[in-house]
Amino acid sequence: KIRGKKVNLTLIKKELEKIEGMAFVEVISTELNNESAIGIFYNTKNKRHLSNIEINKILNGNIPYHIIFLEEVPLLTSKKVDKRKLEMILKEDMKFSAEANI
């Protein structure tokens, strides 16, 4: 749950994967200083960046999110996505956003 709303990360990921040109998508959630947020990590075949309008259509509501374009997807030696690394990136982005809003 994020801000009292039940959030289905798998459904969000599937909807994002439908966007034309999407090469990679991962959606995670994390918490930093009692604030929860969704991290949308992606890469496109044509290096096109997603717009907030596209994301808002999928999220349908007031859910805090961070859109992060990845030049390279962090992988473990097993070639699986390194979700711990994604969480670290998301937390850094949340921290930066919080500091920018002070």
MARTILUM-356032 format. One record per residue (C-alpha): residue number from 1; residue in three letters; x, z, y. Coordinates in steps of 0.001 Angstrom, whole numbers, plus 500000, padded with zeros to 6 digits. Layout:
@pos=NUM, code=ALA, u=X, w=Z, v=Y
...
This chain:
@pos=1, code=LYS, u=500000, w=500000, v=500000
@pos=2, code=ILE, u=501110, w=499179, v=503502
@pos=3, code=ARG, u=499272, w=500857, v=506374
@pos=4, code=GLY, u=496563, w=501847, v=503925
@pos=5, code=LYS, u=496008, w=498280, v=502738
@pos=6, code=LYS, u=496609, w=497226, v=499158
@pos=7, code=VAL, u=499056, w=494318, v=499201
@pos=8, code=ASN, u=499607, w=491954, v=496266
@pos=9, code=LEU, u=503174, w=490680, v=496660
@pos=10, code=THR, u=502851, w=488283, v=493715
@pos=11, code=LEU, u=499812, w=486602, v=495267
@pos=12, code=ILE, u=501600, w=486269, v=498620
@pos=13, code=LYS, u=504609, w=484718, v=496874
@pos=14, code=LYS, u=502412, w=482216, v=494998
@pos=15, code=GLU, u=500687, w=481169, v=498228
@pos=16, code=LEU, u=504033, w=480703, v=499995
@pos=17, code=GLU, u=505350, w=478613, v=497098
@pos=18, code=LYS, u=502510, w=476137, v=497768
@pos=19, code=ILE, u=503948, w=475254, v=501179
@pos=20, code=GLU, u=505460, w=471788, v=501082
@pos=21, code=GLY, u=509246, w=471719, v=500880
@pos=22, code=MET, u=509652, w=475323, v=499757
@pos=23, code=ALA, u=512776, w=475695, v=497605
@pos=24, code=PHE, u=512914, w=479474, v=497180
@pos=25, code=VAL, u=510578, w=482373, v=497963
@pos=26, code=GLU, u=510840, w=486083, v=497253
@pos=27, code=VAL, u=508552, w=488760, v=498673
@pos=28, code=ILE, u=509467, w=492437, v=498564
@pos=29, code=SER, u=508329, w=495587, v=500282
@pos=30, code=THR, u=510376, w=498543, v=501424
@pos=31, code=GLU, u=510219, w=501595, v=503641
@pos=32, code=LEU, u=512521, w=502694, v=506432
@pos=33, code=ASN, u=511952, w=505831, v=508531
@pos=34, code=ASN, u=508391, w=506204, v=507178
@pos=35, code=GLU, u=507537, w=502606, v=508144
@pos=36, code=SER, u=506653, w=500139, v=505395
@pos=37, code=ALA, u=507018, w=496390, v=505694
@pos=38, code=ILE, u=507029, w=493207, v=503669
@pos=39, code=GLY, u=510106, w=491006, v=503579
@pos=40, code=ILE, u=509522, w=487294, v=503074
@pos=41, code=PHE, u=512762, w=485628, v=502047
@pos=42, code=TYR, u=512777, w=481871, v=501752
@pos=43, code=ASN, u=514692, w=478631, v=501815
@pos=44, code=THR, u=513281, w=475141, v=502217
@pos=45, code=LYS, u=514531, w=471804, v=500953
@pos=46, code=ASN, u=514673, w=470406, v=504484
@pos=47, code=LYS, u=515882, w=473663, v=506179
@pos=48, code=ARG, u=512530, w=473891, v=508023
@pos=49, code=HIS, u=511664, w=477356, v=509255
@pos=50, code=LEU, u=508243, w=478869, v=508590
@pos=51, code=SER, u=506026, w=479670, v=511531
@pos=52, code=ASN, u=504204, w=482923, v=512158
@pos=53, code=ILE, u=500962, w=480926, v=512031
@pos=54, code=GLU, u=501686, w=479845, v=508441
@pos=55, code=ILE, u=502507, w=483414, v=507416
@pos=56, code=ASN, u=499483, w=484948, v=509168
@pos=57, code=LYS, u=497153, w=482536, v=507341
@pos=58, code=ILE, u=498457, w=483891, v=504053
@pos=59, code=LEU, u=498640, w=487598, v=504956
@pos=60, code=ASN, u=495166, w=487818, v=506542
@pos=61, code=GLY, u=495641, w=490922, v=508567
@pos=62, code=ASN, u=497739, w=493448, v=510349
@pos=63, code=ILE, u=500528, w=493853, v=507802
@pos=64, code=PRO, u=504041, w=494276, v=509201
@pos=65, code=TYR, u=506346, w=491595, v=507877
@pos=66, code=HIS, u=509791, w=490158, v=508433
@pos=67, code=ILE, u=510496, w=486478, v=507783
@pos=68, code=ILE, u=514071, w=485897, v=506711
@pos=69, code=PHE, u=515507, w=482427, v=506140
@pos=70, code=LEU, u=518317, w=482475, v=503590
@pos=71, code=GLU, u=521051, w=479867, v=503652
@pos=72, code=GLU, u=522142, w=481170, v=500244
@pos=73, code=VAL, u=520126, w=483216, v=497777
@pos=74, code=PRO, u=522001, w=486361, v=496669
@pos=75, code=LEU, u=522368, w=486262, v=492906
@pos=76, code=LEU, u=523559, w=488691, v=490275
@pos=77, code=THR, u=526140, w=487547, v=487732
@pos=78, code=SER, u=523179, w=486898, v=485398
@pos=79, code=LYS, u=521929, w=484293, v=487950
@pos=80, code=LYS, u=518832, w=486391, v=488751
@pos=81, code=VAL, u=517910, w=487147, v=492360
@pos=82, code=ASP, u=519650, w=490283, v=493628
@pos=83, code=LYS, u=516605, w=492185, v=494898
@pos=84, code=ARG, u=518724, w=495171, v=495943
@pos=85, code=LYS, u=520660, w=492887, v=498272
@pos=86, code=LEU, u=517369, w=491504, v=499633
@pos=87, code=GLU, u=516153, w=495047, v=500262
@pos=88, code=MET, u=519366, w=495851, v=502151
@pos=89, code=ILE, u=518898, w=492729, v=504293
@pos=90, code=LEU, u=515264, w=493670, v=504968
@pos=91, code=LYS, u=516174, w=497220, v=505985
@pos=92, code=GLU, u=518841, w=495904, v=508375
@pos=93, code=ASP, u=516265, w=493557, v=509901
@pos=94, code=MET, u=513745, w=496406, v=510236
@pos=95, code=LYS, u=516391, w=498602, v=511861
@pos=96, code=PHE, u=517355, w=495838, v=514300
@pos=97, code=SER, u=513696, w=495177, v=515181
@pos=98, code=ALA, u=513050, w=498872, v=515773
@pos=99, code=GLU, u=516094, w=499160, v=518044
@pos=100, code=ALA, u=515077, w=496034, v=519969
@pos=101, code=ASN, u=511623, w=497529, v=520625
@pos=102, code=ILE, u=512964, w=500759, v=522129
